[in-house]
Each structure stands twice: as C-alpha cells, then as structure tokens.
Amino acid sequence: MRYDPEKRLSVKEAAERLCVTEDYVRRAMRQGTLNIGSFVQNTGGRYTYHISPKLVDAYVGEHGSFGQEGTL
C-alpha cells in the first residue's frame, strides 16, 4: 500500500499498521501511552485524531507492531 508520508492516517489505518484495534489506538492516544499524533475533543464530546504516518512508522520501527512476537 502506497501512502503520502505527509498525509494523516485514519484511526483504522494506524490500527492496521500496529496490529491493534481502532479502540485501542483511540484510548492509548487519549491516555498518552501511544504518541503517534494528537487529538482534539470537539463540541459534543467527540474526538478528532491527527495521526502522523511518520510517527506510526517510527513507533513500529522502534517497538514493532503489537501482533509480532517479542513486542509489548
């Protein structure tokens, strides 16, 4: 899959790269344990996520994806 490294990833795309659920990505970002971008809480309590492909790739390069043996 080719992607533009400057565009934002969706929560779904980030979850696929990390081998985790979309809910995990949302929760971990809000808790500050997954530093792959930023988020804002909109009116009404909904969140918008800004996920950097570079940060996701760097995280996978350093920690591996969660679905790999030997990772957290």
C-alpha positions as CSV (number, residue, x, y, z in Angstrom):
1,M,0.0,0.0,0.0
2,R,1.5,3.3,-1.1
3,Y,0.8,6.4,1.0
4,D,1.8,10.0,1.1
5,P,4.0,10.4,4.2
6,E,2.7,13.9,4.8
7,K,-1.0,13.0,5.0
8,R,-2.7,12.0,8.1
9,L,-3.6,8.4,8.8
10,S,-7.1,7.4,9.9
11,V,-7.5,5.6,13.2
12,K,-8.3,2.4,11.1
13,E,-5.0,2.7,9.1
14,A,-3.0,3.3,12.2
15,A,-4.6,0.3,13.9
16,E,-3.8,-1.9,10.9
17,R,-0.2,-0.9,10.9
18,L,0.1,-1.5,14.7
19,C,-1.9,-4.8,14.6
20,V,-4.3,-3.5,17.3
21,T,-8.0,-2.4,17.4
22,E,-9.2,1.1,16.5
23,D,-10.5,1.4,20.0
24,Y,-7.0,0.7,21.4
25,V,-5.5,3.4,19.3
26,R,-8.1,6.0,20.4
27,R,-7.8,5.0,24.1
28,A,-4.0,4.8,24.1
29,M,-3.6,8.2,22.4
30,R,-6.0,9.8,24.9
31,Q,-4.1,8.2,27.8
32,G,-0.8,9.4,26.4
33,T,0.7,6.0,26.1
34,L,0.8,5.9,22.3
35,N,2.4,9.1,21.0
36,I,1.7,8.9,17.2
37,G,-0.1,12.2,16.8
38,S,-2.6,14.4,18.5
39,F,-6.3,14.7,19.1
40,V,-8.8,17.3,20.0
41,Q,-12.2,17.0,21.7
42,N,-14.9,18.6,19.7
43,T,-18.2,20.1,20.9
44,G,-20.4,17.3,22.0
45,G,-17.5,15.2,23.4
46,R,-16.4,13.6,20.1
47,Y,-12.7,13.4,19.3
48,T,-10.8,14.1,16.1
49,Y,-7.4,12.3,15.7
50,H,-4.5,13.7,13.7
51,I,-2.2,10.6,13.2
52,S,1.2,11.0,11.6
53,P,2.4,8.3,9.3
54,K,6.0,9.1,10.2
55,L,5.3,8.7,13.9
56,V,3.5,5.4,13.4
57,D,6.3,4.1,11.2
58,A,8.9,5.3,13.8
59,Y,6.9,3.6,16.6
60,V,6.7,0.3,14.6
61,G,10.5,0.6,13.8
62,E,11.3,1.0,17.5
63,H,8.8,-1.2,19.2
64,G,7.4,-3.5,16.4
65,S,3.7,-3.9,15.9
66,F,1.7,-5.4,18.7
67,G,1.0,-8.5,16.7
68,Q,4.6,-9.5,16.5
69,E,6.3,-11.9,18.9
70,G,8.6,-10.3,21.3
71,T,6.7,-7.0,21.5
72,L,4.7,-5.5,24.3
